[in-house]
């Protein structure tokens, strides 16, 4: 690993950042190599210089929670108000009684704010996620996915909540006339059928 870092530093010193990112051209004009840092460098900085310093969690004179700083109060670093947490993401998933009874896997789509590779810019991204509905679940069995909600620079991501909502049976299904007679009463399954005397 140290050898690779030394090579990257040599390329940076001789050719600059652009060549380090795109790679070095050969005689045919093709680029070889290149390196792009894929992590959030600001998150690493915050973990060492914010959360681990003694001034991280403090309040100003009005009682407002503010952020600590590596430089203390020398440059007004402790006077920056703490950003409010990002709101959670909630997704409602219509689920029929038959799906609750047999169990299934559904794919949900939701939109959330994500942080770019530079650790500063944000954008709205559409995400797809598979959620499992186990046999016997009901609308009260909601699921929480920690850290899969909105993102903001320098802050932990919010959570994703998946709420199951009871939906009527599909009228286009072949067994609609049968499933429409079932209903749930607590943990019990009730079936309605006319019978002769």
Buried (B, 14 or more C-beta within 10 A) or exposed (E): EEEEEEEEEEBBEEEEEEBBBBBBEEEEEEEEEEBEEEEBEBBEEBEEBBEEEEBBEBEEEEEEEBBBBBEEEEEEBBEEEBEEBBEEBEBEBEBBBBBBBEEBEBEBEBEBBBBEEEBEEEEEEEBEBEBEBEEEBBBEBBBEBEEBBBBBBBBEBBBBBBBBEEBEBBEEEEEEEEBBEBEBEEEEEEEEEEEEE
